[in-house]
Amino acid sequence: MRVLIVGGGVLGTMHAWQALSRGHDVIQLEREPEARGASVRNFGLVWVSGRSEGAELATALRARELWERLGAEVPALGFRPAGSLTVLRTDAELAVAEAFAASAAAAQRGTTLLDPEQARLRNPALRGDFLAALWCDKDGAVEPRTAQPALRQHLQATGRYTWLPGREVRELTADGVRDDHGQRHEADLVLLCIGAQLGGLAREVAGELPLRRVRLQMMQTEPLGADFPTAVADADSLRYYPAYAGPALDALRANQPQAAVAAEHAMQLLVVQRRDGGLTIGDTHGYEEPFPFDTEEAPYEYLREVTESLLGQALPPIRRRWAGVYAQSRTGEIVHRARLTDRAWVIAGPGGRGMTCSPAIAETTALEAGL
């Protein structure tokens, strides 16, 4: 078959990989010269630990397997089985972690509860004070700014993959698409991986999608000057991820309110080290549109303070700050996937799990579309 993919983000690129691996020819169109959305504006985390039971966890675990396989085939993806530490600093946070660690859910995720000394064996950079940490050995990381170009280069080596950036699709035709250069591209199957672009062509061919857009803020430091081998989260992630729900979390919410700035911006701390030694730190969640066009400093200052308290030292200077927008399903689906015509599908809205789950989402699309 000839498969045409609209969208150059991580979801579209993983669909290209799945189609090629099944023996098909692929054309991938992207409206920008490079993917510029959430696919490159994230942590690059393959985050299994907090996923909800059932389909979401199964998808994340399958995606983790696929990321590792891809990382072996394409070392430039920068995949590493880093694991993660969720650091606990109060008795109420520790109670949530203890309840989770004693459950069957923890074993599914390779999660155990460590004391501070054990946690520092995993990540010696954590020199600040804390009571304990949840260790998840299923979590991993890739390099988000370079992973997709590296994967595309790998795909191009097959001789059956064509990358066409700077092409905005204007029309879904009976036998493919027409782009804004007036060129028609014929295909047996069209996969619209539209990212956060919910208007325009997407609305025209798919209607009002059951998705919402979410805005985030993040930053990256200069090199730390030390190894930071695991990803790190603070206990606000217990409030954010569904795996930790239960009476202990209810008690935490009732008796230990979030810091005001963290609550205002729906924040959790996530930290991961980049290949150059810098730390990517975030993030915030904004749900009300229109989104502001500028970034706010208060969340950055809060993230800096919490990170420095865990490191027991000052952070290096901040190299860059940025905001991004991604689409998220409103229905609780892992992703919105719908057949539009006999030969066209739309796949969008994985939310903050897009980088984590995209290989498995693409695999499921391939099965459902008969690739």
Disulfide bonds with the S-S distance in Angstrom:
none
